[in-house]
Amino acid sequence: MKPPPELSSQNLGFSDIVVDSDHVVRRHLLSLTHSPSSPCTAPYALSVQLALHYLYTKGIELQFTRDDAWQLGKLTFKPIEAHTGGYQGVDAFGHQILLNYRSSPSPEAIPSVGFANAPSMTLQQVLTGKLNANAVKDKIVIIGTTAETFGDYWLTPYTTPQGTLQAIPGVFLQAQMVSQLLSAALDGKPLLWTWPLWGEVIWVWGWSFLGGLFTAYLHRFIYLSLAGGIAIISLYVSCFIFLIVYSCWVPLIPAMLALVGNSLIATTYINMKFKNY
């Protein structure tokens, strides 16, 4: 959609959302290079524009390092590539980062500067004079609709009490993205990140090697099963700690498959070897 001609390009931002194959939003699209024929020429996303304008009042401006990394206050990061963590061969068009949802009970409860959670109000409350001007002074205000008929709902990794993925309106999704950038730039809250490919290879190979050791030294099935169970629990706990404490996305499923798979292969090999004697 072509923007109104009276608006400056510096006040424009696109609202495109990147979804995974299961329709869940796990990535944050920061910028795009549009084709010359595109009616929208805004280089940065709405969430980025809002964050940049707010941070500018705090004396923080977007800069780029020599290796093309983004630097925003305390935040320095590189956009994800086609092979990043669990993403293998993903379309990493534009500049994208992993979306680190706020650690709240609900994706609609978003931490805000000066508030435990960013307050939200309905249009009716505003029109009836229930809006406190001081509550929005020098704050980022995002206006949008939450009506399901509008069709602007997006799936998140959060689950409902019924066990289904929770969907939130686009206005709350934009707030999540803005909050992520502000928290990282102002408070140094780390973004989600991954190891380089060689680090993930060593990680997976190490668990595979451990599965082979179990088979080589634990010949009784009950001991092998017990050791394998402890190893799987340890692997899960380790990945959980890396994610929660260090915001690092460590391969869980590949390492688990390598652990179990190599143990089964080694067991099959040893059984066949003894049968030949």
C-alpha positions in Angstrom: 0.0 0.0 0.0 1.3 3.4 -1.0 1.7 5.8 2.0 0.2 9.3 2.1 2.5 11.7 0.1 2.6 14.2 2.9 4.4 11.8 5.3 8.2 11.8 5.5 9.9 8.5 4.7 11.6 8.8 8.1 8.2 8.4 9.7 7.2 5.3 7.8 7.7 1.6 8.8 6.4 -1.6 7.3 4.5 -4.2 9.4 5.4 -7.4 7.5 5.6 -10.5 9.8 7.8 -13.5 9.2 6.2 -16.9 10.1 7.6 -20.4 10.3 6.3 -23.4 8.4 3.9 -24.1 11.4 2.6 -20.5 11.1 4.2 -19.5 14.5 6.0 -16.2 14.7 9.6 -16.8 16.1 11.5 -14.2 14.0 11.6 -10.5 14.0 12.0 -8.8 10.6 14.0 -5.6 11.1 14.6 -4.2 7.6 14.0 -4.8 3.9 15.3 -3.6 0.6 12.2 -3.1 -1.5 12.1 -3.3 -5.2 12.0 0.0 -7.1 8.4 -0.7 -8.2 7.2 -1.4 -4.7 4.6 1.2 -3.4 6.2 0.9 0.1 9.8 2.1 0.3 10.1 2.1 4.1 13.5 0.4 4.9 12.8 -0.3 8.5 10.0 -2.2 10.3 7.4 -0.3 12.4 8.8 -1.8 15.6 12.3 -0.6 14.6 11.2 2.9 13.8 9.3 3.2 17.1 12.4 1.9 19.0 14.8 4.2 17.1 12.7 7.3 17.7 12.4 6.6 21.4 16.1 5.7 21.8 17.1 8.9 20.0 15.6 10.9 22.9 17.9 8.9 25.2 21.0 9.8 23.1 21.2 6.3 21.4 21.4 6.0 17.6 21.6 3.0 15.3 25.1 2.4 14.1 26.8 -0.4 12.0 30.1 -2.0 12.8 32.8 -2.9 10.3 31.5 -6.5 10.1 28.0 -5.3 9.3 26.6 -5.9 12.7 23.9 -3.7 14.2 24.8 -1.6 17.2 22.1 0.0 19.3 23.1 1.2 22.7 24.2 -1.9 24.7 23.0 -4.1 21.9 25.3 -5.5 19.2 24.0 -8.2 17.0 24.1 -9.8 13.5 21.0 -10.8 11.6 20.3 -14.5 11.3 21.5 -16.4 8.2 20.0 -19.2 6.3 21.6 -21.7 8.6 21.1 -20.6 12.2 20.4 -23.0 15.0 17.4 -25.0 14.2 16.8 -23.1 11.0 18.5 -24.9 8.2 17.9 -23.4 4.7 15.4 -20.8 6.0 14.6 -17.8 3.8 16.5 -15.1 5.8 15.5 -12.3 3.5 16.1 -8.8 4.7 17.5 -8.5 8.2 15.9 -10.8 10.8 16.6 -11.7 14.4 15.1 -14.3 16.6 12.1 -13.0 18.6 12.7 -13.2 22.3 9.3 -12.9 23.7 9.0 -11.2 27.1 9.1 -13.5 30.0 5.6 -12.9 31.2 2.7 -15.3 31.9 1.0 -14.1 28.7 2.4 -12.7 25.4 -0.1 -9.8 25.9 1.6 -8.8 29.2 4.6 -6.8 28.0 7.2 -5.2 30.3 7.5 -1.4 29.8 9.9 1.3 30.9 8.5 2.7 34.1 5.7 0.0 34.4 5.6 -3.6 35.5 3.6 -4.2 32.3 2.7 -1.8 29.5 -0.9 -0.7 30.2 -3.5 -1.1 27.5 -6.8 0.8 27.1 -9.8 0.5 24.8 -11.0 3.2 22.5 -14.1 3.6 24.6 -12.0 4.3 27.7 -10.0 6.9 25.9 -13.2 8.7 24.5 -14.8 8.7 28.0 -11.8 10.5 29.5 -10.3 7.6 31.4 -6.8 8.2 29.8 -4.3 9.8 32.1 -2.1 12.0 30.0 0.9 11.4 32.2 0.6 7.7 31.5 1.5 8.2 27.9 3.8 11.2 28.1 7.3 10.4 26.6 6.1 6.8 26.1 5.6 4.7 22.9 1.9 4.3 22.2 0.8 1.7 19.7 -2.7 1.9 18.4 -4.4 -1.1 16.8 -7.4 -3.4 16.8 -7.9 -6.6 18.7 -11.1 -7.6 16.9 -10.8 -11.1 15.6 -12.9 -10.2 12.6 -10.0 -7.9 11.5 -7.9 -11.0 10.8 -4.7 -9.6 12.5 -4.0 -12.5 14.8 -0.6 -14.4 14.9 0.4 -17.6 16.6 3.1 -17.5 19.3 5.1 -20.2 21.0 3.0 -19.6 24.1 0.3 -22.3 24.9 -3.2 -21.9 26.3 -4.4 -23.9 29.3 -5.9 -26.3 26.7 -2.5 -27.0 25.2 -3.0 -25.1 21.9 -0.7 -22.4 20.6 -1.9 -18.9 21.7 -2.6 -16.3 19.1 -2.3 -12.6 19.8 -3.4 -9.4 17.9 -0.8 -7.8 15.7 -0.7 -4.7 17.9 0.6 -6.8 20.8 3.1 -8.6 18.5 4.5 -5.2 17.5 4.7 -4.3 21.2 6.7 -7.5 21.8 9.1 -6.6 19.1 9.5 -3.0 20.3 10.0 -4.2 23.9 12.7 -6.6 22.8 14.8 -3.9 21.2 14.3 -1.4 24.1 15.2 -4.0 26.7 18.4 -5.0 24.8 19.5 -1.4 24.0 18.7 0.1 27.4 19.1 -2.8 29.9 21.5 -5.1 28.0 19.0 -7.9 27.9 20.5 -10.4 25.5 18.8 -11.4 22.3 18.4 -15.1 21.4 21.6 -16.3 19.8 23.1 -19.5 18.6 26.5 -21.1 18.4 28.5 -21.2 15.1 28.1 -24.3 13.0 31.3 -25.8 14.3 30.2 -25.4 17.9 26.9 -27.2 17.2 28.8 -30.0 15.4 31.0 -30.5 18.4 28.0 -30.4 20.8 26.1 -33.1 18.8 29.2 -35.2 18.2 30.0 -35.1 22.0 26.5 -36.6 22.9 26.9 -39.1 20.1 30.2 -40.2 21.5 28.7 -40.5 25.0 26.0 -42.8 23.6 28.7 -45.0 22.2 30.6 -45.1 25.5 27.5 -46.2 27.3 27.2 -49.2 25.0 30.8 -50.1 25.2 31.0 -50.2 29.0 27.4 -50.9 30.1 26.5 -54.3 28.7 23.5 -55.0 30.8 20.3 -53.6 29.4 19.0 -52.1 32.6 22.2 -50.2 33.2 22.3 -49.0 29.7 18.7 -47.8 29.9 19.3 -46.1 33.2 22.4 -44.3 31.9 20.6 -43.3 28.7 17.7 -41.9 30.6 19.9 -39.9 32.9 21.8 -38.6 29.8 18.6 -37.5 28.1 17.4 -35.7 31.2 20.8 -34.0 31.6 20.7 -33.0 27.9 17.3 -31.4 28.3 18.2 -29.6 31.5 21.4 -28.3 29.9 19.6 -26.9 26.9 17.0 -25.4 29.2 19.7 -23.6 31.3 21.4 -22.3 28.2 18.2 -20.9 26.9 16.9 -19.4 30.1 20.1 -18.1 31.7 22.2 -17.3 28.6 19.5 -16.8 25.9 21.4 -19.4 23.8 19.5 -21.7 21.5 21.3 -25.0 21.8 20.4 -28.0 19.6 18.3 -30.5 21.6 16.7 -32.9 19.2 19.8 -33.4 17.0 21.9 -34.1 20.1 19.2 -36.5 21.5 19.0 -38.4 18.2 22.7 -38.6 18.0 22.9 -40.0 21.6 20.2 -42.6 21.2 21.1 -43.4 17.6 24.8 -44.0 18.2 23.9 -46.1 21.2 21.6 -48.3 19.2 24.1 -48.6 16.4 26.9 -49.6 18.8 24.6 -52.1 20.5 23.7 -53.7 17.2 27.3 -53.9 16.1 28.4 -55.5 19.3 25.6 -58.1 19.2 26.4 -59.0 15.6 30.1 -59.3 16.5 29.4 -61.7 19.3 27.1 -63.8 17.2 29.9 -64.3 14.7 32.1 -66.0 17.4 
